[in-house]
Amino acid sequence: MTEYGRGYGSEPWHPEDPLYGDQGPYGGQAQQPQWGGQQPAPQQPAPQQYRDPQQHSQQQYNGGWDGSQTGQFPYDPYDPYGQPQPQADPYAGAGQDPYGHQGGYQQQEPHHQQHMQQQVAPHPQQMAPQQQYPPHQYEQPVEPPYEDPADDWRAEPEPPREPEPGHAFFADDEDDHPDPDDEPRERRGKRNGKKNKRRSGTTCLVATLVFAGAVGAVGYFGYDFFMAHFGSAPDYEGEGSGAVQVDIPDGSPISEMGQILAKNGVIKSAGAFNEAAGENKKSGLLQPGTYSLRKHMSAASAMELMLDPKSRNGLTIREGLRAKDVYGLIDKKLKLKAGTTKSVAEHDVKNLGLPSWADDNGKIKDPLEGFLYPSTYSVGENAKPAAVLKQMVARASQVYEKYDLEGNARKLNLRSPLQLLTVASLTQAEGKYKHDFVKVARVVYNRLKPDNTETYGLLDFDSTVNYAKSRSTLDTGSVDDLRHFNDAYNTYKFKGLPPGPIGNPGEVAINSAIHPATGNWYYFVSISPEKTLFAATNEEHERNRRIYLKEHGKAEQ
């Protein structure tokens, strides 16, 4: 039931309804308003009684008492503040109260029901005539009817439910989840209890995981920062295991070597390798090349192994070596029949990773010439020739990209990067000592000028003739004989550069071809490792040549 009635949707109240109207202290039917019906009969004075202001207010609003009739309050046996009245004659007639009055006393309705009854009063025609009783006649008091507390809306609240077993942190608190409607608690619990509990527990679990992850991340990065600035760098222990081949490019400092080793799984960190280099006095002897190392080595062990010549016991390709000589070294290293690697190079050249500009004229004797980069390679006994060649080409492409052959070729007014690589190969072949390479490169560029009056655009290099004839000799024959040799690599007959490189130049020769010295030299002759004579005219060159013959005890030719 609601606070002001039986419930939503109940029928209108009726005069016969025991809850309708005011039963009042007189019992019977509701009293008619003072302005309608008959006037009450004269009343006799009643004994002075204690007046309860609250009850007085209720009777004034609900018609249970009219001050104009009695001027007194009837005694309420349930009023804790009411004063007891003198006991009535026990031998009074039936139907009389202890005071001898007719009409029993009935318990007053609660104030809120009386107030509602006053507001929802029925039409005067539906009310029964008020029957008047003398004030000294009351009915004998009647006990209020028994009401089941379960049916009363004022019943005591349901005792709190016992929490389900489980950790209190994940327990669901019903006070935190207000009921969406007025349906019974049991139904709401069945419908929403598990869902809310699951949602609450999941939220707590997610929050815990996020907090734990944040704490872990802070701890990890804090430890990494501390170790990087105040502690030793991470490092493995021992000599490692397995085998791995590591390629150290030319010009790599210690720090870059450490990064390459760490990337290949040899050492744990580049910092550890730097620390080992600082403690090893021979670390300055480390050279670029390909090393056979082991995985998960301590930085100190890796340093010692790299300083050991045995770690570089692979295949070494020296600078300026021709491609046909490289093939022979691979056959020998892999214990293959002579000519095996050369056959692979000829038939599998498209799968070896050559750049697009490797053969730009179709007149090259060997497409791999100039791309078998000089270095030391770790070649196992079970390696395949194609794999070894591919490794060399990859190393060459890495170096050529580093020096930007394409961009520098345009700056030097060369047709393609292949021509720049050809100039480097000529510098490597003609120059006897590396400190002379920049001047030798300048001689090449000066002879290529079509307006020069010394060689008239001819290179006149013996090295190109030897390459064409697949030989290595200082006696190439007379100039007249050379000019009758019909080969594109014969620079005594054909102006300009040969179709392609005549060998595999090293990094010094490449850098010299990109950055030649400044001078007007067209000739040179090496007297000794410390002395090379360069000349701008043929007459000057003849004087230098006689000096060379004298120094070597040779007769003039």
DORO-135846 format. One record per residue (C-alpha): residue number from 1; z, y, x. Coordinates in Angstrom, 3 decimals, decimal comma. Layout:
    nr          w          v          u
   NUM          Z          Y          X
...
//
This chain:
    nr          w          v          u
     1      0,000      0,000      0,000
     2     -0,577      3,551      1,064
     3      2,090      6,188      1,274
     4      1,376      7,715     -2,150
     5      0,307      4,770     -4,241
     6     -0,390      1,119     -4,501
     7     -3,560      1,163     -2,522
     8     -7,153      2,251     -2,414
     9     -9,150      1,164     -5,418
    10     -6,165      0,395     -7,702
    11     -6,332      1,236    -11,396
    12     -4,871      4,492    -12,733
    13     -1,194      4,413    -13,563
    14     -0,222      3,675    -17,146
    15      2,888      4,518    -19,084
    16      3,686      0,824    -19,382
    17      3,540      0,459    -15,634
    18      7,163      0,178    -14,434
    19      6,235      2,371    -11,472
    20      4,816      5,071    -13,759
    21      6,859      8,181    -14,454
    22     10,476      8,798    -13,696
    23     12,943      6,137    -14,684
    24     15,645      8,588    -13,804
    25     19,318      8,046    -14,270
    26     18,726      7,641    -17,998
    27     16,475      4,588    -17,777
    28     13,803      4,018    -20,378
    29     10,633      5,995    -20,553
    30      9,775      9,214    -18,821
    31     11,269     12,393    -20,215
    32      8,957     14,769    -21,955
    33      8,496     18,185    -20,564
    34     11,006     20,762    -21,807
    35      8,325     22,658    -23,669
    36      7,131     19,671    -25,697
    37      8,766     17,303    -28,166
    38     12,264     17,616    -29,656
    39     15,110     19,505    -28,115
    40     17,864     17,388    -26,698
    41     21,025     16,991    -28,746
    42     24,107     18,936    -27,784
    43     25,834     17,335    -24,888
    44     29,512     16,981    -24,265
    45     30,961     18,194    -21,064
    46     31,036     15,551    -18,392
    47     33,540     15,291    -15,583
    48     32,754     17,491    -12,611
    49     30,803     15,483    -10,036
    50     29,729     16,000     -6,447
    51     26,270     17,517     -6,276
    52     23,880     16,200     -3,695
    53     21,408     18,983     -2,878
    54     18,712     16,450     -1,965
    55     19,120     14,564     -5,194
    56     19,264     17,840     -7,064
    57     15,943     18,792     -5,580
    58     14,423     15,446     -6,556
    59     15,572     15,721    -10,150
    60     14,324     19,254    -10,481
    61     10,836     18,213     -9,401
    62     10,669     14,805    -11,048
    63     12,248     15,424    -14,435
    64     15,151     13,036    -13,834
    65     17,677     15,737    -14,578
    66     17,516     18,995    -16,444
    67     20,078     21,543    -15,491
    68     19,836     23,115    -18,901
    69     21,064     19,897    -20,523
    70     24,103     18,844    -18,513
    71     24,535     21,206    -15,622
    72     25,745     18,212    -13,576
    73     24,363     15,527    -11,325
    74     24,711     11,878    -12,390
    75     26,602      9,682    -10,006
    76     24,422      7,628     -7,627
    77     26,195      4,467     -6,448
    78     23,679      4,186     -3,549
    79     24,219      7,710     -2,326
    80     26,314      7,515      0,864
    81     27,451     11,106      0,282
    82     28,346     10,726     -3,372
    83     32,020     10,905     -4,408
    84     33,419      8,021     -6,460
    85     34,223      8,700    -10,137
    86     37,104      7,367    -12,174
    87     36,654      3,796    -13,253
    88     35,512      3,244    -16,817
    89     37,431      1,225    -19,340
    90     36,711     -2,442    -18,557
    91     36,989     -3,175    -22,235
    92     34,288     -0,770    -23,267
    93     31,539     -2,120    -25,439
    94     28,456     -3,799    -24,107
    95     25,701     -1,537    -22,923
    96     28,130      1,066    -21,707
    97     28,568      2,155    -18,134
    98     32,027      2,405    -16,574
    99     32,323      5,861    -18,129
   100     31,576      4,618    -21,591
   101     28,127      6,069    -21,788
   102     25,084      4,325    -23,116
   103     22,152      3,391    -20,891
   104     22,462      1,609    -17,558
   105     21,866      3,383    -14,313
   106     18,766      2,436    -12,440
   107     17,992      3,101     -8,802
   108     15,992      6,248     -8,292
   109     12,489      6,037     -7,011
   110     11,918      7,286     -3,501
   111     11,244     10,958     -3,235
   112      7,613     10,504     -2,235
   113      6,919      8,297     -5,302
   114      8,595     10,779     -7,600
   115      6,581     13,563     -6,092
   116      3,389     11,580     -6,605
   117      4,356     10,784    -10,196
   118      4,862     14,467    -10,902
   119      1,447     15,251     -9,472
   120     -0,374     12,453    -11,301
   121      1,378     12,808    -14,683
   122     -0,467     11,208    -17,608
   123     -1,788     13,122    -20,530
   124      0,978     14,175    -22,988
   125     -0,643     12,109    -25,734
   126     -0,169      8,931    -23,738
   127      3,528      9,501    -23,279
   128      5,912      7,827    -25,690
   129      8,280     10,105    -27,611
   130     11,429     10,838    -25,718
   131     14,340      9,092    -27,303
   132     17,443     11,211    -27,176
   133     20,787      9,742    -26,350
   134     24,118     11,399    -26,442
   135     25,271     12,357    -22,988
   136     28,307     10,117    -23,271
   137     26,253      6,998    -24,036
   138     24,728      5,216    -21,042
   139     23,506      1,741    -20,497
   140     25,382     -0,505    -18,171
   141     24,044     -0,324    -14,576
   142     21,343     -2,865    -13,758
   143     20,686     -4,180    -10,293
   144     17,282     -3,220     -8,884
   145     14,683     -5,966     -9,040
   146     14,242     -8,115     -5,931
   147     11,330     -7,162     -3,814
   148      9,862     -9,285     -1,035
   149     10,054     -7,307      2,211
   150      6,735     -8,862      3,268
   151      5,030     -7,044      0,333
   152      6,631     -3,703      1,060
   153      4,674     -1,263      3,147
   154      7,962     -0,148      4,567
   155      8,611     -3,555      6,088
   156      9,811     -3,633      9,648
   157      7,054     -3,442     12,265
   158      5,735     -6,612     13,758
   159      7,628     -7,587     16,926
   160      5,691     -7,061     20,172
   161      3,469     -9,899     21,231
   162      4,361    -11,849     24,333
   163      1,909    -11,192     27,225
   164     -0,304    -14,046     28,226
   165      0,400    -15,764     31,529
   166     -1,293    -14,172     34,500
   167     -0,829    -11,547     37,119
   168      0,483     -8,285     35,705
   169     -2,155     -6,325     37,599
   170     -4,926     -7,931     35,563
   171     -3,006     -8,067     32,230
   172     -4,528     -6,225     29,315
   173     -2,456     -3,428     27,814
   174     -3,136     -3,095     24,124
   175     -1,755      0,448     24,100
   176     -4,572      1,473     26,416
   177     -7,182      0,188     23,951
   178     -6,580      1,715     20,471
   179     -7,755     -0,288     17,473
   180    -11,089      0,939     16,151
   181    -10,097      0,386     12,490
   182     -7,233     -0,666     10,217
   183     -7,974     -4,367     10,099
   184     -5,065     -6,741     10,862
   185     -3,878     -7,025     14,440
   186     -4,538    -10,762     14,519
   187     -8,218    -10,271     13,711
   188     -8,583     -7,428     16,176
   189     -6,980     -9,509     18,865
   190     -9,322    -12,412     18,264
   191    -12,310    -10,166     18,249
   192    -11,556     -7,741     21,083
   193     -8,740     -9,285     23,072
   194    -10,770    -11,461     25,402
   195    -13,506     -8,885     25,790
   196    -11,078     -6,086     26,647
   197     -9,113     -8,330     28,989
   198    -12,312     -9,427     30,719
   199    -13,526     -5,844     31,011
   200    -10,183     -4,608     32,332
   201     -9,933     -7,420     34,876
   202    -13,516     -6,926     36,053
   203    -12,943     -3,197     36,497
   204     -9,854     -3,815     38,568
   205    -11,647     -6,421     40,663
   206    -14,613     -4,114     41,327
   207    -12,299     -1,263     42,258
   208    -10,419     -3,550     44,644
   209    -13,619     -4,744     46,310
   210    -14,933     -1,194     46,691
   211    -11,657     -0,071     48,216
   212    -11,608     -3,041     50,582
   213    -15,212     -2,375     51,605
   214    -14,470      1,271     52,305
   215    -11,466      0,370     54,414
   216    -13,519     -2,223     56,305
   217    -16,358      0,220     56,966
   218    -13,979      2,880     58,248
   219    -12,297      0,332     60,485
   220    -15,584     -1,010     61,846
   221    -17,135      2,347     62,664
   222    -13,843      3,657     63,959
   223    -13,558      0,704     66,315
   224    -17,191      1,077     67,390
   225    -16,668      4,788     68,079
   226    -13,485      4,106     70,038
   227    -15,076      1,383     72,122
   228    -18,168      3,505     72,785
   229    -16,104      6,419     74,073
   230    -12,913      4,921     75,411
   231    -13,430      1,155     75,868
   232    -15,709     -1,248     77,664
   233    -19,124     -1,941     76,188
   234    -19,558     -5,255     74,338
   235    -20,618     -8,051     76,664
   236    -21,187    -11,795     76,695
   237    -19,412    -14,154     79,060
   238    -20,907    -16,715     81,393
   239    -24,365    -17,547     82,680
   240    -26,020    -17,961     79,275
   241    -28,306    -20,774     78,151
   242    -31,916    -21,474     77,221
   243    -34,844    -19,477     78,565
   244    -36,465    -16,193     77,652
   245    -39,201    -14,155     79,272
   246    -38,627    -10,415     79,498
   247    -41,233     -7,866     80,530
   248    -39,917     -4,712     82,211
   249    -42,599     -1,988     82,222
   250    -43,291      0,156     85,255
   251    -41,126      3,224     85,621
   252    -38,305      1,849     83,446
   253    -34,871      3,242     84,410
   254    -31,702      1,152     84,343
   255    -30,804      2,362     80,845
   256    -34,201      1,325     79,458
   257    -33,986     -2,047     81,203
   258    -30,643     -2,644     79,497
   259    -32,099     -1,796     76,089
   260    -34,997     -4,204     76,632
   261    -32,652     -6,990     77,719
   262    -30,370     -6,417     74,715
   263    -33,353     -6,404     72,342
   264    -34,486     -9,774     73,697
   265    -31,009    -11,293     73,325
   266    -30,312    -11,605     77,053
   267    -27,255     -9,321     77,084
   268    -25,055     -8,027     74,299
   269    -25,395     -4,285     74,911
   270    -27,241     -1,826     77,139
   271    -23,903     -0,192     77,947
   272    -22,660     -3,379     79,568
   273    -25,802     -3,506     81,739
   274    -25,265      0,107     82,810
   275    -21,682     -0,712     83,792
   276    -22,847     -3,754     85,779
   277    -25,464     -1,627     87,555
   278    -22,770      0,862     88,523
   279    -20,688     -1,915     90,059
   280    -23,598     -3,607     91,877
   281    -24,776     -1,779     95,015
   282    -28,154     -3,579     94,952
   283    -29,080     -2,430     91,439
   284    -31,456      0,144     92,931
   285    -33,680     -2,711     94,090
   286    -34,577     -3,766     90,558
   287    -38,335     -3,736     90,056
   288    -40,538     -3,788     86,970
   289    -42,182     -7,037     86,080
   290    -41,751    -10,170     84,029
   291    -38,496    -12,056     84,470
   292    -37,409    -15,545     83,492
   293    -33,854    -15,119     82,172
   294    -31,430    -16,829     79,795
   295    -30,003    -15,806     76,449
   296    -26,441    -14,556     75,940
   297    -25,770    -13,826     79,590
   298    -23,078    -11,498     80,827
   299    -24,524     -8,230     82,079
   300    -23,360     -8,957     85,640
   301    -25,034    -12,402     85,585
   302    -28,282    -10,922     84,283
   303    -28,190     -8,316     87,044
   304    -27,730    -10,960     89,743
   305    -30,517    -13,138     88,386
   306    -32,963    -10,244     88,225
   307    -32,198     -9,406     91,846
   308    -32,900    -13,000     92,827
   309    -36,579    -13,496     93,813
   310    -36,507    -16,871     92,058
   311    -36,341    -15,126     88,682
   312    -39,749    -13,648     89,456
   313    -41,266    -16,938     90,500
   314    -43,875    -16,531     87,803
   315    -47,482    -15,571     88,135
   316    -48,008    -12,324     90,058
   317    -51,217    -10,343     89,629
   318    -51,635     -7,772     92,358
   319    -53,269     -4,406     91,821
   320    -57,034     -4,225     92,075
   321    -57,523     -7,975     91,640
   322    -60,723     -8,910     89,838
   323    -60,742    -10,923     86,632
   324    -62,417    -14,005     88,224
   325    -59,585    -14,143     90,776
   326    -56,959    -13,898     88,007
   327    -58,558    -16,882     86,250
   328    -58,253    -18,922     89,425
   329    -54,534    -18,073     89,767
   330    -53,858    -19,163     86,181
   331    -55,671    -22,479     86,696
   332    -53,635    -23,093     89,826
   333    -50,341    -22,155     88,161
   334    -50,976    -24,404     85,157
   335    -52,515    -27,124     87,311
   336    -55,777    -27,005     85,403
   337    -59,300    -27,778     86,479
   338    -61,015    -24,818     88,149
   339    -62,994    -22,741     85,680
   340    -60,829    -23,727     82,651
   341    -59,296    -20,279     82,134
   342    -62,633    -18,518     82,678
   343    -64,202    -20,678     79,962
   344    -61,376    -19,814     77,562
   345    -61,817    -16,091     78,317
   346    -65,527    -16,239     77,559
   347    -65,211    -18,150     74,282
   348    -61,962    -16,712     72,927
   349    -62,300    -13,084     74,005
   350    -62,179    -11,719     70,434
   351    -58,726    -13,241     69,855
   352    -57,028    -11,850     72,964
   353    -56,146     -8,420     71,551
   354    -58,607     -6,155     73,361
   355    -58,863     -2,550     72,090
   356    -61,988     -1,495     70,209
   357    -63,319      0,528     73,151
   358    -63,081     -2,377     75,644
   359    -66,856     -2,979     75,712
   360    -68,755      0,100     74,592
   361    -72,158     -0,600     76,133
   362    -72,673     -4,380     76,162
   363    -73,538     -4,419     79,898
   364    -70,126     -5,389     81,206
   365    -70,055     -8,531     83,327
   366    -66,576     -9,545     82,100
   367    -64,975     -8,023     78,957
   368    -61,452     -8,721     80,327
   369    -62,088     -6,775     83,527
   370    -59,554     -3,965     83,757
   371    -57,326     -5,479     81,003
   372    -55,482     -8,145     83,029
   373    -52,749     -5,756     84,011
   374    -51,201     -6,242     87,472
   375    -47,619     -7,476     87,157
   376    -45,477    -10,590     87,434
   377    -45,569    -12,921     84,460
   378    -43,357    -15,877     83,702
   379    -45,699    -18,745     83,047
   380    -44,219    -22,127     82,244
   381    -45,861    -25,400     83,140
   382    -46,718    -26,100     79,516
   383    -48,209    -22,645     78,827
   384    -51,762    -22,317     77,532
   385    -54,402    -20,189     79,306
   386    -55,107    -18,179     76,142
   387    -51,408    -17,309     75,768
   388    -51,206    -16,098     79,374
   389    -54,340    -13,970     79,034
   390    -53,113    -12,511     75,770
   391    -49,832    -11,550     77,417
   392    -51,673     -9,700     80,193
   393    -53,910     -7,842     77,744
   394    -50,879     -6,802     75,697
   395    -49,217     -5,379     78,780
   396    -52,376     -3,457     79,726
   397    -52,681     -1,991     76,215
   398    -49,057     -0,868     76,382
   399    -49,619      1,009     79,667
   400    -52,911      2,541     78,542
   401    -51,320      3,817     75,375
   402    -48,525      5,303     77,437
   403    -51,052      7,289     79,473
   404    -53,197      8,158     76,432
   405    -56,511      7,126     77,936
   406    -58,421      8,263     74,865
   407    -57,083     11,807     74,881
   408    -57,354     12,251     78,645
   409    -60,927     10,921     78,667
   410    -61,950     13,774     76,369
   411    -60,197     16,324     78,589
   412    -62,139     15,034     81,643
   413    -65,474     15,114     79,759
   414    -65,854     11,339     79,942
   415    -67,652      9,379     77,268
   416    -64,843      6,927     76,483
   417    -61,468      5,601     77,667
   418    -63,392      2,759     79,310
   419    -65,018      5,246     81,694
   420    -61,614      6,645     82,631
   421    -60,410      3,115     83,315
   422    -63,536      2,578     85,447
   423    -62,727      5,661     87,556
   424    -59,217      4,258     88,075
   425    -60,660      0,915     89,212
   426    -62,979      2,687     91,703
   427    -60,040      4,710     93,021
   428    -58,040      1,496     93,434
   429    -60,915     -0,276     95,238
   430    -62,052      2,588     97,521
   431    -58,674      4,051     98,341
   432    -56,863      2,226    101,077
   433    -53,479      3,862    100,647
   434    -51,816      4,986     97,451
   435    -50,863      8,422     98,723
   436    -54,598      9,151     99,080
   437    -55,478      8,075     95,526
   438    -55,465     11,580     94,007
   439    -58,023     12,807     96,618
   440    -60,135      9,669     96,261
   441    -60,260     10,246     92,499
   442    -61,449     13,792     93,150
   443    -64,264     12,452     95,361
   444    -65,382     10,214     92,458
   445    -65,507     13,140     90,027
   446    -67,340     15,375     92,550
   447    -70,040     12,762     93,183
   448    -70,559     12,335     89,445
   449    -71,647     15,942     89,170
   450    -75,416     16,007     88,620
   451    -75,821     19,288     90,504
   452    -74,198     18,155     93,741
   453    -76,529     18,366     96,762
   454    -74,662     15,784     98,831
   455    -75,201     12,525     96,906
   456    -77,276     13,887     93,993
   457    -75,210     12,149     91,303
   458    -74,958      8,821     93,148
   459    -71,592      7,303     93,939
   460    -72,860      5,262     96,917
   461    -69,808      2,924     96,832
   462    -69,895     -0,407     98,633
   463    -67,181     -1,697     96,306
   464    -69,538     -1,660     93,314
   465    -72,193     -3,618     95,235
   466    -69,630     -6,184     96,329
   467    -68,498     -6,545     92,717
   468    -72,056     -7,057     91,558
   469    -72,589     -9,705     94,235
   470    -69,134    -11,214     93,627
   471    -68,065    -10,808     97,213
   472    -65,722     -8,710     99,388
   473    -67,151     -7,398    102,667
   474    -67,549     -4,213    104,615
   475    -71,062     -5,113    105,652
   476    -73,104     -4,449    102,553
   477    -76,371     -3,999    104,427
   478    -78,543     -1,012    105,027
   479    -78,984      1,719    102,511
   480    -82,638      0,841    102,074
   481    -81,718     -2,781    101,277
   482    -79,047     -1,679     98,812
   483    -81,407      0,589     96,948
   484    -83,690     -2,348     96,266
   485    -80,841     -4,348     94,695
   486    -81,544     -4,124     90,961
   487    -78,123     -4,335     89,301
   488    -76,366     -1,947     86,908
   489    -73,290     -2,029     89,181
   490    -75,347     -0,925     92,214
   491    -74,224      2,726     92,595
   492    -76,667      3,221     95,466
   493    -79,512      2,926     93,004
   494    -78,137      4,006     89,616
   495    -76,479      7,359     89,071
   496    -73,157      7,745     87,342
   497    -70,447      5,204     86,718
   498    -71,013      1,461     86,578
   499    -70,913     -0,181     83,114
   500    -67,210     -0,994     83,414
   501    -64,223     -1,440     85,696
   502    -64,661     -3,416     88,892
   503    -61,059     -4,625     88,997
   504    -57,632     -4,262     87,397
   505    -56,104     -0,980     88,596
   506    -52,393     -0,348     88,860
   507    -50,383      2,500     87,427
   508    -50,766      4,790     90,481
   509    -54,546      4,555     90,352
   510    -54,535      5,229     86,584
   511    -52,338      8,285     86,968
   512    -54,520      9,566     89,867
   513    -57,665      9,208     87,742
   514    -56,013     11,300     85,025
   515    -54,607     13,915     87,415
   516    -56,956     14,140     90,450
   517    -56,304     16,551     93,286
   518    -58,201     19,816     93,573
   519    -60,906     19,950     96,299
   520    -64,612     19,941     97,073
   521    -64,634     16,668     98,989
   522    -67,549     14,244     98,790
   523    -66,637     11,934    101,703
   524    -63,571     10,318    103,220
   525    -62,667      7,790    105,883
   526    -59,272      6,206    106,559
   527    -58,280      6,341    110,210
   528    -54,765      4,867    109,744
   529    -52,193      4,377    106,989
   530    -50,914      7,827    107,729
   531    -54,280      9,505    108,240
   532    -57,317      9,760    105,955
   533    -60,029     12,309    106,699
   534    -61,877     13,999    103,792
   535    -65,064     16,038    104,156
   536    -67,102     18,342    101,954
   537    -70,406     17,948    103,835
   538    -72,265     15,091    105,417
   539    -72,119     16,689    108,885
   540    -68,356     16,918    108,707
   541    -68,194     13,352    107,468
   542    -70,214     12,144    110,506
   543    -67,714     13,715    112,861
   544    -64,853     11,989    110,997
   545    -66,678      8,665    111,135
   546    -67,031      8,887    114,937
   547    -63,293      9,511    115,156
   548    -62,709      6,353    113,134
   549    -64,967      4,259    115,460
   550    -63,209      5,601    118,492
   551    -59,761      4,884    117,108
   552    -60,718      1,282    116,329
   553    -62,661      0,684    119,522
   554    -65,940      0,220    117,801
   555    -69,329      1,314    118,982
   556    -71,249      3,890    117,023
   557    -73,708      2,514    114,539
//
